[in-house]
Amino acid sequence: MVQEEGFGLPQPHKGDRVPTMVRPPRPLRLTLEAAAAAAGYRHLNDYLVDLLEAAHSGQPLPVPQAYRKEKLPLPDKTEAA
């Protein structure tokens, strides 16, 4: 599964959305998760939305900065003591 780093932090508003459920076969799900992680997505759903939009528009898959993993340094625990 795509790792949910920063879980619980507010996400930027993405506009009007409608919930949709998809149940892919397990091997496809694993392939999609790996592709999303490799593309820098924090959430599989964001990757799937962009993938579907690219497929229907004929445009290449975008990787918006808002969805990319942020590599922030972890706080130094020795400073807090």
C-alpha positions in Angstrom: 0.0 0.0 0.0 1.1 3.6 -0.6 2.5 4.8 2.6 0.4 7.5 4.3 3.1 9.8 5.5 1.8 12.8 7.4 -1.5 11.0 8.0 -3.9 13.4 9.8 -2.4 16.6 8.4 -4.8 18.8 6.4 -4.7 18.3 2.7 -5.2 21.1 0.2 -8.7 21.5 -1.2 -9.0 19.6 -4.5 -12.4 21.0 -5.6 -15.8 19.3 -6.0 -15.4 15.6 -5.8 -17.7 12.6 -5.9 -16.8 9.4 -4.0 -16.3 6.4 -6.3 -15.3 2.8 -5.3 -13.2 0.5 -7.5 -12.3 -3.0 -6.6 -9.3 -4.1 -8.7 -7.9 -7.6 -8.6 -5.1 -7.8 -6.0 -2.2 -8.1 -8.5 -3.5 -4.9 -10.3 -3.9 -3.1 -6.9 -0.3 -3.9 -6.0 0.9 -2.7 -9.4 -1.0 0.6 -9.1 0.4 1.1 -5.6 3.9 0.6 -6.8 3.4 3.0 -9.7 1.9 5.6 -7.5 4.8 5.4 -5.1 7.3 5.5 -7.9 5.6 8.6 -9.3 5.8 10.4 -6.0 2.2 10.3 -4.9 1.3 10.2 -1.2 -2.1 8.7 -1.8 -3.2 6.1 -4.3 -6.5 7.9 -4.9 -4.8 11.0 -6.2 -2.7 8.9 -8.6 -5.8 7.1 -9.9 -7.7 10.4 -10.5 -4.8 11.8 -12.4 -4.3 8.5 -14.3 -8.0 8.4 -15.4 -7.9 12.1 -16.4 -4.8 11.6 -18.5 -6.3 8.5 -20.1 -9.4 10.4 -21.1 -7.7 13.6 -22.2 -4.9 12.0 -24.2 -2.4 14.1 -22.1 0.5 12.7 -20.2 0.1 11.9 -16.6 0.7 15.0 -14.5 2.4 14.9 -11.2 1.2 18.0 -9.3 3.5 19.3 -6.7 0.7 19.3 -4.1 0.6 15.5 -4.4 4.3 14.8 -4.3 5.9 13.3 -1.3 7.6 15.9 0.9 10.9 14.8 2.3 11.1 16.7 5.4 13.8 15.9 8.0 12.6 14.3 11.2 12.9 16.4 14.3 16.0 15.7 16.4 14.7 14.0 19.5 17.8 15.1 21.5 16.9 18.7 21.0 13.5 18.2 22.7 15.0 16.8 25.9 
